Amino acid sequence: MPNGTVIFLNGTSSSGKTSISLELQQILDEPYLHISVDKFLYMLPVDYINGGKPWEATKEVMFKVIKGMHHALPALVATGNNIIVDHVLEERQWLEECVTLLADYKVLFVSVTCSLEELQRRERERGDRNIGLANYQYNLVHTHGIYDLEIDTEYNKTQECALQIKRCLLGSPHFNAFKELKQRVCN
């Protein structure tokens, strides 16, 4: 059974990753599973999500959930599933873990960005995010600097962003960002 393909979207909260993921599921010829860090975290009891538990306890539990998600990704891909990963790589450890676990597979690593002002506007309009989350994440998620594709959701509609990813996916059989990052991580 051949391995699946990974489309790995990295960006701050409210950057448009989930909307792009859902659009990709509609326009790609093969089925892709949408794997979101939010979906994994929302499996936790509500007290861990709404601040009912002390932050240190919540942080420890959330980090374990995220580590579990990372380890589930190669199992899905190795069994022939195509996946779209919707993530916020705000911790260097998370990037290193994902790169180590997935670099041997076909991974299209995509930066999803827009201006901080636009992120703040979206965050206020959404109403389901803590205000300031995107601001906190803004200078953390892209510090490694290597992607196969960078898309800006401020100036491109969701459908156009998804089409850019589809064209890149179909236009190149090889992607190098995760492989280059693995070289950095392992050396």
C-alpha positions as CSV (number, residue, x, y, z in Angstrom):
1,M,0.0,0.0,0.0
2,P,1.5,3.4,-1.0
3,N,1.9,6.1,1.6
4,G,-0.4,9.0,1.7
5,T,0.4,12.7,1.1
6,V,0.6,15.4,3.7
7,I,-0.5,19.0,3.2
8,F,0.8,20.7,6.4
9,L,-0.7,24.2,7.0
10,N,1.1,26.3,9.6
11,G,-0.1,29.7,10.7
12,T,-1.5,31.7,13.6
13,S,-5.0,31.4,15.0
14,S,-7.5,33.1,12.7
15,S,-5.1,33.0,9.7
16,G,-7.5,30.9,7.6
17,K,-6.1,27.4,7.9
18,T,-9.4,25.6,8.7
19,S,-11.3,27.4,5.9
20,I,-8.5,26.4,3.4
21,S,-8.5,22.8,4.7
22,L,-12.2,22.5,4.1
23,E,-12.0,24.0,0.7
24,L,-9.1,21.7,-0.2
25,Q,-11.3,18.7,0.8
26,Q,-13.8,19.9,-1.8
27,I,-11.5,20.5,-4.7
28,L,-8.9,17.8,-4.4
29,D,-9.5,14.7,-6.5
30,E,-8.6,12.2,-3.7
31,P,-10.0,12.2,-0.2
32,Y,-7.9,14.0,2.4
33,L,-8.5,13.8,6.2
34,H,-8.6,17.2,8.0
35,I,-6.4,16.9,11.1
36,S,-6.6,20.0,13.3
37,V,-4.8,20.8,16.5
38,D,-8.1,22.4,17.6
39,K,-10.1,19.2,17.1
40,F,-7.6,17.3,19.2
41,L,-7.6,19.9,22.0
42,Y,-11.4,20.0,22.0
43,M,-11.5,16.3,22.9
44,L,-10.3,17.4,26.4
45,P,-12.8,17.9,29.2
46,V,-14.4,21.4,29.1
47,D,-12.6,22.6,32.3
48,Y,-9.2,22.3,30.4
49,I,-10.6,24.4,27.5
50,N,-12.5,27.2,29.4
51,G,-9.9,28.0,32.0
52,G,-11.5,26.0,34.8
53,K,-8.2,24.2,35.6
54,P,-5.0,25.9,36.7
55,W,-2.9,27.0,33.7
56,E,0.1,24.8,34.5
57,A,-2.1,21.7,34.7
58,T,-3.9,22.7,31.4
59,K,-0.6,23.3,29.6
60,E,0.8,19.9,30.6
61,V,-2.3,18.1,29.4
62,M,-2.5,20.1,26.2
63,F,1.2,19.4,25.4
64,K,0.5,15.7,25.8
65,V,-2.5,15.8,23.5
66,I,-0.5,17.7,20.9
67,K,2.4,15.2,21.1
68,G,-0.2,12.4,20.7
69,M,-1.6,14.1,17.6
70,H,1.9,14.4,16.1
71,H,2.5,10.7,16.6
72,A,-0.8,9.8,15.0
73,L,0.1,11.6,11.8
74,P,2.7,9.2,10.4
75,A,0.4,6.2,11.3
76,L,-2.3,7.7,9.1
77,V,0.0,8.5,6.2
78,A,1.8,5.1,6.4
79,T,-1.6,3.4,6.0
80,G,-2.3,5.2,2.8
81,N,-4.3,8.2,4.1
82,N,-3.9,11.6,2.6
83,I,-4.0,14.3,5.3
84,I,-4.3,18.0,5.7
85,V,-2.7,19.1,9.0
86,D,-4.0,22.4,10.4
87,H,-1.5,23.5,13.0
88,V,0.0,26.4,14.9
89,L,3.6,25.5,15.4
90,E,4.3,28.0,18.2
91,E,6.7,25.7,20.0
92,R,10.0,24.8,18.4
93,Q,9.6,21.3,20.0
94,W,6.4,20.8,17.9
95,L,8.1,21.7,14.7
96,E,11.0,19.4,15.5
97,E,8.7,16.5,16.4
98,C,6.6,16.9,13.2
99,V,9.7,17.1,11.0
100,T,11.3,14.1,12.6
101,L,8.1,12.0,12.3
102,L,7.0,13.1,8.8
103,A,10.2,14.1,6.8
104,D,10.3,10.7,5.1
105,Y,6.8,11.1,3.6
106,K,5.6,13.5,0.9
107,V,4.9,16.7,2.8
108,L,3.8,20.0,1.2
109,F,4.7,22.5,4.0
110,V,2.5,25.6,3.6
111,S,2.8,29.0,5.4
112,V,-0.6,30.6,6.0
113,T,-0.2,34.3,6.8
114,C,-1.8,37.7,6.8
115,S,-1.0,40.9,8.6
116,L,-1.3,41.2,12.4
117,E,-4.0,43.9,12.0
118,E,-6.1,41.5,9.8
119,L,-5.6,38.7,12.3
120,Q,-6.8,41.0,15.2
121,R,-9.8,42.0,13.1
122,R,-10.7,38.4,12.4
123,E,-10.2,37.4,16.0
124,R,-12.7,40.1,17.2
125,E,-15.2,39.1,14.6
126,R,-15.0,35.3,15.3
127,G,-15.8,35.6,18.9
128,D,-14.6,32.1,19.6
129,R,-11.0,32.9,20.3
130,N,-9.2,34.5,23.2
131,I,-8.4,38.1,22.1
132,G,-4.6,38.4,21.8
133,L,-4.0,34.8,20.8
134,A,-3.0,35.6,17.2
135,N,-0.8,38.5,18.5
136,Y,1.0,36.1,20.9
137,Q,1.5,33.5,18.1
138,Y,2.4,36.0,15.4
139,N,6.2,36.1,15.9
140,L,6.5,32.4,16.9
141,V,4.9,30.2,14.2
142,H,7.2,31.1,11.3
143,T,10.6,31.5,12.9
144,H,12.1,28.4,11.2
145,G,11.7,30.2,7.8
146,I,11.5,27.4,5.3
147,Y,8.3,26.4,3.4
148,D,7.4,24.8,0.1
149,L,4.7,27.3,-0.4
150,E,3.6,30.6,1.2
151,I,0.1,31.9,0.9
152,D,-1.4,35.2,2.1
153,T,-5.0,35.0,3.2
154,E,-5.4,38.7,3.5
155,Y,-5.2,39.3,-0.2
156,N,-6.4,36.0,-1.6
157,K,-9.8,34.4,-1.0
158,T,-10.0,31.0,0.5
159,Q,-10.8,29.3,-2.8
160,E,-7.7,31.0,-4.5
161,C,-5.5,29.9,-1.6
162,A,-6.7,26.3,-1.9
163,L,-6.2,26.4,-5.7
164,Q,-2.6,27.6,-5.2
165,I,-2.0,24.6,-2.9
166,K,-3.6,22.2,-5.4
167,R,-1.5,23.6,-8.3
168,C,1.7,23.2,-6.2
169,L,0.7,19.7,-5.1
170,L,0.1,18.6,-8.7
171,G,3.0,20.5,-10.2
172,S,5.8,19.0,-8.2
173,P,6.3,15.4,-7.1
174,H,8.9,16.4,-4.5
175,F,8.9,18.9,-1.7
176,N,11.9,19.8,0.4
177,A,11.0,22.0,3.3
178,F,10.6,19.1,5.8
179,K,13.7,17.3,4.5
180,E,15.8,20.5,4.9
181,L,14.4,21.1,8.4
182,K,15.2,17.5,9.4
183,Q,18.8,18.1,8.4
184,R,18.9,21.2,10.7
185,V,17.1,19.3,13.5
186,C,19.4,16.3,13.4
187,N,22.6,18.2,13.1
